[in-house]
Amino acid sequence: MTGVFRANYPYNNFLLLLYALVLKFPMFLHAHIPQTGIADGFLYPKLLDLMQLSGFPPVAPAILAFILIFTQATVLNYLCNHFKLTPHPNYLTGMSYILISSLFSEWFTLSSAMIANTFFIWIIYGLAGINSSQKIKSTLFNLGLILGIACFFYYPALFFLFLVLVGLAFMRPFRIAEWLMVVLGFLTPFYFLVSILFLNNRLTVPTLPEPVITLPFISQLPWAISSLALIGFSALVGVYFINLNMRRQIVHIRKFWSLIFFYSLFAVLVPFLNNTRSFHDWILAVVPISMMAGVAFLSPQKKWFRVFVHWAMVLVALVMGYYFR
């Protein structure tokens, strides 16, 4: 499969869909009703209630989760190709996103963190093309606005305001007006929310979850360790080849990869601040790690390496999906 997705064939979108259906089919066979947690924004429970009250079948959250994962994979793949983050266009980033997001049973269920990933991909897409934007202040305001809306689904998204500001520092010279536009955009959804609640006489002081450092509870420990080892190994190989080719890339691309490295570290650390032991939130790290893994599947000259790592991941993904659901 890596040989097929290394190329930029027009029919690879369809093959990627089939690939996703094979790995994600347990989502439909063993559809779980999503559970709410303390890290969920107020819109996430309302979304679940809306699907339940509207008479949607129990498999509806699984269908929505599949649509989100496949859409995120294709958009992330387009981002890498459009901004020339790899030597030539391919579908390996999209393949990696679908594959890595199948390595833990918790990631087969719809969650607020999964929804938040859609907003985060949108944000890094905006940061990648920020220097070519004709209306820079509008773009920055929109990025802050997107992040503010993401907080309504997933409270810890507010920590990513720091990531956006760091990304802005990576991509552009410091200008206080531009940073303020991001912050203003971020605060705008909250302004409208407070206004609506005030006009309806429902304004109360919200109780946000406290940032408490907790360790996740990992089920299916032997297989989970295998998943973590494969994810870490593919990411490290990807980082090696990215650094190896860094001097050949233009300055803008080098800065963007530096942002992705910081993003991966940030996405791994933020779930530790949630007062929850769920492993659902670590799906945040799949976005940057899949970009690194895409390079790992593309760059090595030895075919056996790509084949071994890919099919080892597929094996673990099938076990997690079909036997631990």
C-alpha positions in Angstrom: 0.0 0.0 0.0 2.9 2.4 0.7 4.0 2.0 -2.9 0.6 3.0 -4.2 0.2 6.0 -1.8 3.8 7.2 -2.6 2.5 8.3 -6.0 0.0 11.1 -6.7 -2.5 9.1 -8.8 -6.0 10.7 -9.3 -7.7 7.5 -8.0 -5.8 7.5 -4.7 -8.6 9.5 -3.0 -10.9 6.5 -3.7 -8.2 4.0 -2.5 -7.7 6.1 0.6 -11.4 5.8 1.3 -11.3 2.0 0.9 -8.3 1.9 3.1 -10.1 3.9 5.8 -13.2 1.6 5.5 -11.1 -1.5 6.1 -9.4 -0.1 9.2 -12.3 1.8 10.6 -15.1 -0.8 9.9 -15.1 -1.9 13.5 -16.6 1.6 14.3 -19.8 0.4 12.7 -19.7 -3.2 13.8 -19.3 -2.2 17.5 -20.7 1.2 17.6 -20.2 2.7 21.1 -22.3 5.6 22.4 -19.9 8.4 23.1 -19.5 9.4 26.7 -19.1 13.0 27.9 -16.2 14.1 30.1 -15.2 17.1 32.1 -12.9 18.3 29.3 -15.8 18.5 26.9 -17.1 22.0 25.9 -20.8 22.7 26.2 -21.5 22.2 22.5 -20.3 18.6 22.5 -23.0 17.2 24.8 -25.5 19.3 22.9 -24.4 17.7 19.7 -24.8 14.2 21.2 -28.2 15.1 22.6 -29.3 16.5 19.2 -28.4 13.2 17.5 -30.3 11.3 20.1 -33.4 13.5 20.2 -33.5 13.6 16.4 -34.0 9.9 16.1 -30.6 9.1 14.6 -29.6 5.4 14.8 -27.0 4.4 17.4 -24.4 4.1 14.6 -24.7 7.9 13.8 -21.8 9.0 16.1 -19.6 6.3 14.4 -20.6 7.6 11.0 -19.8 11.2 12.0 -16.4 10.0 13.5 -15.5 8.3 10.3 -16.4 11.3 8.2 -14.3 13.5 10.5 -11.3 11.2 10.3 -11.4 10.8 6.6 -11.9 14.5 6.0 -9.1 15.4 8.3 -6.8 12.9 6.6 -7.5 14.3 3.1 -7.2 17.9 4.2 -3.9 17.3 6.0 -2.6 15.4 3.0 -3.6 18.3 0.7 -1.8 20.7 3.1 1.4 18.8 2.8 1.2 18.6 -1.0 0.0 22.1 -1.5 2.8 23.7 0.5 5.4 21.3 -0.8 6.4 19.9 2.6 7.7 16.7 0.9 9.9 16.3 -2.2 6.9 15.3 -4.3 3.1 15.0 -4.0 1.9 11.8 -2.4 -0.9 10.4 -0.2 1.3 9.0 2.6 0.3 11.7 5.1 -3.4 10.9 4.7 -2.6 7.2 4.9 -0.6 7.7 8.1 -3.3 9.8 9.7 -5.9 7.0 9.1 -3.5 4.3 10.2 -2.2 5.9 13.4 -5.7 7.0 14.4 -6.6 3.3 14.3 -3.9 2.1 16.8 -5.9 2.7 19.9 -9.4 1.4 20.6 -10.4 4.7 22.2 -9.8 6.5 18.9 -12.6 4.6 17.2 -15.2 6.5 19.1 -16.4 10.1 18.5 -14.9 12.5 21.1 -14.6 16.2 21.6 -10.8 16.0 21.0 -11.5 14.4 17.6 -13.8 17.2 16.7 -11.2 19.7 17.9 -8.6 18.2 15.5 -10.7 19.5 12.6 -10.3 23.1 13.9 -6.6 22.6 14.6 -5.9 21.3 11.1 -7.7 24.4 9.8 -5.5 26.6 11.9 -2.2 25.1 10.9 -3.4 25.3 7.3 -3.9 29.0 7.8 -0.5 29.4 9.5 1.2 27.5 6.6 -0.1 30.0 4.1 0.1 33.1 6.3 2.9 34.8 4.4 1.0 34.6 1.1 -2.2 36.1 2.5 -3.3 39.4 1.0 -5.3 40.3 4.1 -3.0 39.3 7.0 -5.1 40.8 9.8 -8.3 39.2 8.6 -6.5 35.9 8.4 -5.1 36.2 11.9 -8.5 37.2 13.3 -10.1 34.2 11.6 -7.5 31.8 13.1 -8.3 33.2 16.6 -12.0 32.9 15.9 -11.6 29.2 14.8 -9.7 28.5 18.0 -12.4 30.2 20.1 -15.1 28.1 18.6 -13.0 24.9 19.1 -13.1 25.7 22.9 -16.9 25.3 22.8 -16.4 21.7 21.9 -13.2 20.9 23.8 -12.2 23.1 26.7 -8.4 22.4 26.6 -8.3 24.0 23.2 -7.8 27.3 25.0 -4.2 26.1 25.7 -3.6 26.1 21.9 -3.8 29.9 21.9 -0.2 29.7 23.1 0.6 27.3 20.2 -1.0 29.8 17.6 1.0 32.7 19.0 4.2 30.6 18.9 3.4 29.6 15.3 2.9 33.2 14.5 6.4 34.0 16.0 7.9 31.2 13.9 6.3 32.3 10.6 6.4 36.1 10.9 8.4 38.9 12.5 6.9 40.1 15.8 4.2 42.7 15.4 2.0 43.4 18.4 -1.0 44.4 16.3 -1.0 41.0 14.6 -0.8 39.2 17.9 -3.7 41.3 19.2 -5.8 40.3 16.2 -5.4 36.7 17.1 -6.4 37.3 20.7 -9.3 39.5 19.6 -10.5 36.7 17.2 -10.2 34.2 20.0 -12.3 36.3 22.4 -15.0 37.1 19.9 -17.0 33.8 20.3 -16.9 34.2 24.1 -18.2 37.8 23.7 -21.2 36.7 21.7 -21.8 33.8 24.1 -21.8 36.1 27.1 -24.0 38.6 25.3 -26.6 35.9 24.4 -26.6 34.5 28.0 -26.9 38.0 29.4 -29.9 39.0 27.2 -31.6 35.7 28.1 -30.9 36.3 31.8 -28.9 33.1 32.0 -25.5 34.5 32.7 -23.6 32.6 35.4 -20.0 32.1 36.3 -18.8 29.0 34.4 -17.0 26.3 36.3 -14.1 25.2 34.1 -12.2 22.0 34.8 -9.0 22.6 36.8 -5.7 21.8 35.1 -4.6 18.8 37.2 -1.7 16.6 36.0 -3.0 13.1 35.6 -1.7 9.9 33.9 -3.9 8.1 31.4 -5.3 4.7 31.9 -4.2 2.5 29.0 -6.2 -0.6 28.4 -4.9 -3.7 26.4 -1.4 -2.8 27.7 0.8 -5.2 25.6 -0.9 -4.1 22.4 -0.9 -0.5 23.5 2.8 -0.6 24.1 3.2 -2.0 20.6 1.2 0.9 19.2 3.2 3.5 21.1 6.5 1.9 20.0 5.4 1.9 16.3 4.1 5.5 16.5 7.3 6.7 18.2 9.6 4.9 15.8 7.8 6.2 12.7 7.9 9.7 14.1 11.6 9.6 15.0 12.4 8.2 11.5 10.4 11.0 10.0 12.1 13.6 12.1 15.5 12.2 11.0 14.7 12.6 7.3 13.1 16.0 7.8 16.2 17.3 9.5 18.4 15.6 6.8 16.6 17.5 4.1 16.1 20.7 6.0 19.0 22.6 4.3 17.5 21.9 0.8 14.2 23.5 1.8 13.2 27.1 1.6 13.1 29.1 4.8 9.4 29.2 5.0 9.1 25.4 4.9 11.9 25.0 7.5 10.0 27.3 9.8 6.8 25.4 9.3 8.4 22.1 10.1 9.8 23.7 13.3 6.2 24.6 14.2 5.0 21.1 13.6 7.7 19.7 15.9 6.5 22.1 18.6 2.9 21.2 17.8 3.7 17.5 18.4 5.3 18.2 21.8 2.4 20.5 22.8 -0.3 18.0 21.7 1.4 15.2 23.7 1.7 17.4 26.9 -1.7 19.1 27.0 -3.8 16.0 27.8 -1.7 15.5 30.9 -3.3 18.7 32.2 -6.8 17.3 31.9 -8.4 16.0 35.1 -9.3 12.8 33.3 -7.6 9.4 32.7 -9.1 8.9 29.3 -6.8 8.1 26.4 -9.2 9.8 23.9 -7.5 13.2 24.2 -4.2 11.9 22.8 -5.7 11.8 19.4 -4.6 15.5 19.3 -1.0 14.3 18.7 -2.1 12.3 15.6 -2.1 15.4 13.4 1.6 16.4 13.7 2.9 12.8 14.1 1.1 11.6 11.0 2.9 14.4 9.0 6.2 13.1 10.3 5.2 9.5 9.7 4.3 10.4 6.1 7.9 11.5 5.6 9.1 8.3 7.2 7.2 6.2 4.7 8.4 8.4 1.8 12.1 8.9 2.3 13.8 5.6 3.2 15.3 3.9 0.1 14.9 0.4 1.6 11.5 -0.9 0.6 11.5 -3.6 3.3 11.5 -0.9 6.0 8.4 0.8 4.7 6.6 -2.5 4.2 7.5 -3.9 7.6 6.5 -0.8 9.6 3.3 -0.3 7.6 2.0 -3.9 7.9 3.1 -4.0 11.6 0.9 -1.0 12.2 -2.0 -2.5 10.2 -1.8 -5.7 12.2 -2.0 -3.8 15.5 -4.8 -1.6 14.1 -6.8 -4.6 13.1 -6.4 -6.3 16.5 -7.3 -3.1 18.3 -10.3 -2.5 16.1 -11.7 -6.0 15.7 -10.8 -7.7 19.0 -10.7 -4.9 21.6 -13.9 -3.0 20.8 
